[in-house]
Protein backbone atom coordinates (compact mmCIF):
# COMPACT_ATOMS: atom_id res chain seq x y z
CA UNK A 1 0.00 0.00 0.00
CA UNK A 2 1.35 3.42 -0.95
CA UNK A 3 1.45 6.16 1.65
CA UNK A 4 1.66 9.85 0.89
CA UNK A 5 3.21 12.52 3.11
CA UNK A 6 2.01 16.10 2.72
CA UNK A 7 4.22 18.83 4.13
CA UNK A 8 3.01 22.41 4.53
CA UNK A 9 6.17 24.31 5.39
CA UNK A 10 6.08 27.70 7.07
CA UNK A 11 8.87 29.71 8.65
CA UNK A 12 8.63 28.21 12.17
CA UNK A 13 6.57 25.05 11.89
CA UNK A 14 5.88 22.31 9.35
CA UNK A 15 2.47 20.61 9.20
CA UNK A 16 2.72 16.89 8.38
CA UNK A 17 -0.11 14.68 7.13
CA UNK A 18 0.08 11.04 6.05
CA UNK A 19 -2.64 9.46 3.90
CA UNK A 20 -2.85 5.93 2.57
CA UNK A 21 -3.59 5.32 -1.11
CA UNK A 22 -7.37 5.38 -0.61
CA UNK A 23 -7.14 8.80 1.06
CA UNK A 24 -7.67 7.66 4.63
CA UNK A 25 -5.77 9.84 7.11
CA UNK A 26 -3.14 7.97 9.12
CA UNK A 27 -1.36 10.84 10.88
CA UNK A 28 -1.63 14.60 11.28
CA UNK A 29 0.80 16.70 13.30
CA UNK A 30 3.58 19.27 13.24
CA UNK A 31 7.34 19.51 13.62
CA UNK A 32 9.89 22.36 13.60
CA UNK A 33 10.83 23.73 10.18
CA UNK A 34 14.32 22.30 10.12
CA UNK A 35 15.51 19.75 7.55
CA UNK A 36 16.80 17.34 10.21
CA UNK A 37 13.58 17.60 12.26
CA UNK A 38 11.40 17.03 9.18
CA UNK A 39 13.44 14.00 8.14
CA UNK A 40 13.37 12.59 11.68
CA UNK A 41 9.59 13.03 11.85
CA UNK A 42 9.13 11.12 8.58
CA UNK A 43 11.53 8.38 9.74
CA UNK A 44 9.68 8.12 13.07
CA UNK A 45 6.40 7.75 11.17
CA UNK A 46 7.74 4.75 9.24
CA UNK A 47 6.11 2.65 11.98
CA UNK A 48 2.99 2.70 9.81
CA UNK A 49 4.62 0.05 7.59
CA UNK A 50 3.87 -0.63 3.95
CA UNK A 51 5.47 0.83 0.85
CA UNK A 52 7.94 3.70 1.00
CA UNK A 53 6.48 7.12 1.67
CA UNK A 54 5.92 9.54 -1.21
CA UNK A 55 6.32 13.14 0.01
CA UNK A 56 4.77 16.33 -1.35
CA UNK A 57 5.87 19.75 -0.17
CA UNK A 58 3.22 22.43 -0.56
CA UNK A 59 4.30 26.07 -0.73
CA UNK A 60 2.71 29.15 -2.31
CA UNK A 61 5.65 29.42 -4.74
CA UNK A 62 5.40 25.78 -5.88
CA UNK A 63 1.73 24.72 -5.96
CA UNK A 64 0.90 21.04 -6.40
CA UNK A 65 -0.94 20.54 -9.69
N, C-alpha and C positions, 0 to 999 in steps of 0.2 A: 504494500500500500504506500503510495506517495504521500508525503507530508510537505506542506508549504509553510514557510516562515515569512510573515510580513513584518517589516521594520519601518516604523515612522520615526525618523530621526529629527530631534530638535537640538537646540544648543546644549541643554543641560541633561535631558532625559530622552531615552529611546523606548518607545512603546513596541512590545513584541507580541505577536499573535501567531499561533500555530493552528492550522486547519488540516484535516485529512482530505483525501482526494474527493470525497463526496460533500465537502464544505462544512462538516461538523467541526465545531471549535474544540480544540484539545487543551489550549493554554492561552491565557491572556495576562500580561503583566508588563513591568517596566524594568529598565536597568540604566545605569549611567551611560551617557554618550561618550564612550571611550572604546576604541577598537578592541582592546583586551577584554573589557567588561562585556561587550556585545558577544565576542567569540566565546567567552566562558559561559555566558547565559545559554547560548545555542548548544554548546557541548553538554552543559548540565541537563538540558532538555532532551538529550538523546535517549533518556530513559523511556521515552514513549515507544521505542523500537520501530521496526519496519524499515522501509527504504530510506536512503539518505535524504536529508532535508533539502528543499529547493527554496532559496531565500530571494525575497523581493524587497528592495529598499525604495520607499516612497518619499519623494521630496517634491516641493513645488517646482524646482528647476528641471526635474526628470520624471514627468508623470508616467505611470504605468499605462500602457495602451491596450 
